[in-house]
Amino acid sequence: MKIPHLLTTLALTLAPALAGPGHGATPTGPNGGRLLTTMKPAVEFLVLPDRRVRLTFVDGAVVSPGDRTATVTTGDRRAPVRLTFQPEGESLVSENPLPDGRVFPVILQIQSLPGEKPALAKFQLDLSMCGGCKKPEYVCSCEHTH
Ligand SMILES: [Zn+2]
């Protein structure tokens, strides 16, 4: 009987393609936060235990924020919360914490020089704990579907 054998071969051939990029593991930065690779340099977005946000710039290795300034807009669309940042070591740390809640849209703006158009990153911040890897969903490192 040739057909079952053929199906097994086909399944094995397709498996690597199906396991390719998708939800998969979230890229993470040097401190275990979410690495936003669409920005140049990449920005690590880390939520601290006190719900303040720490941003670290990564260009191969950690780079100093220099003159960069950042703003995060989040929370309820009708009453958005704006976080402002101060340099702290090699990172920028927010002066105020994230609002209450577990899932909210985040708009991150990074300005390299005063007067320059800021770079934007938008994503859904999900602070719920993942049952698979025991990390918050925004830095989930396991392959699973929602
Ligand atoms: Zn996970």
Boltz pocket constraint, residues with backbone or C-beta under 6 A from the ligand:
constraints:
  - pocket:
      binder: B
      contacts: [[A, 130], [A, 131], [A, 132], [A, 133], [A, 134], [A, 135], [A, 140], [A, 141], [A, 142], [A, 143], [A, 144]]
      max_distance: 6.0
